[in-house]
Amino acid sequence: MTPAQRLESPNPRIIDAGIATITDMETLQSCVAYENQHQHRLPILKLLAQRAEELREES
C-alpha cells in the first residue's frame, strides 16, 4: 500500500488499520513524510510514532 492509501481515508478505522499493518521502518518513514507534506495531522503523526516504537521493540 502507498502512504496515500494508508492515510487518506475518511474512516479513521481504516487509517488505524493502515498504520497497524506497517511492518518495516522504511514504510513507516514514507508515511511520516507523506503526512508531513500533505495533512500535518498531529493525531496521525502520534499514531505513526507509536507504531515506530512498536517496531523498534519487536526488533
C-alpha positions as CSV (number, residue, x, y, z in Angstrom):
1,M,0.0,0.0,0.0
2,T,1.2,3.5,-0.7
3,P,1.2,6.1,2.1
4,A,-1.8,7.8,0.4
5,Q,-3.7,4.6,0.6
6,R,-2.9,4.1,4.2
7,L,-3.6,7.7,5.4
8,E,-6.2,9.2,3.1
9,S,-9.5,7.7,4.2
10,P,-12.5,9.5,5.6
11,N,-12.8,6.5,8.0
12,P,-10.4,6.7,11.0
13,R,-10.6,2.9,11.4
14,I,-9.1,2.4,8.0
15,I,-6.3,4.8,8.8
16,D,-5.7,2.9,12.1
17,A,-5.6,-0.4,10.3
18,G,-3.3,1.0,7.6
19,I,-0.8,2.1,10.3
20,A,-1.2,-1.1,12.3
21,T,-0.2,-3.2,9.3
22,I,3.1,-1.3,8.7
23,T,5.8,-3.9,9.2
24,D,9.0,-2.0,8.5
25,M,10.7,1.3,9.2
26,E,11.1,2.2,5.5
27,T,7.3,2.1,5.0
28,L,6.7,4.0,8.3
29,Q,9.2,6.7,7.3
30,S,7.4,7.1,3.9
31,C,4.1,7.5,5.7
32,V,5.5,10.1,8.1
33,A,7.0,12.0,5.2
34,Y,3.7,11.9,3.3
35,E,1.7,13.1,6.3
36,N,4.2,15.9,6.9
37,Q,3.9,17.0,3.3
38,H,0.1,16.8,3.0
39,Q,-2.0,16.9,6.1
40,H,0.1,17.6,9.2
41,R,-2.4,15.9,11.4
42,L,-1.0,15.6,14.9
43,P,-3.1,12.5,15.9
44,I,-1.9,10.6,12.8
45,L,1.7,11.6,13.5
46,K,1.3,10.3,17.1
47,L,0.0,7.0,15.8
48,L,2.9,6.7,13.5
49,A,5.3,7.5,16.3
50,Q,3.7,4.8,18.4
51,R,4.0,2.3,15.6
52,A,7.7,3.2,15.2
53,E,8.2,2.4,18.9
54,E,6.4,-0.9,18.5
55,L,8.6,-1.8,15.5
56,R,11.8,-0.9,17.5
57,E,10.6,-3.1,20.4
58,E,9.9,-6.0,18.0
59,S,13.4,-6.0,16.6
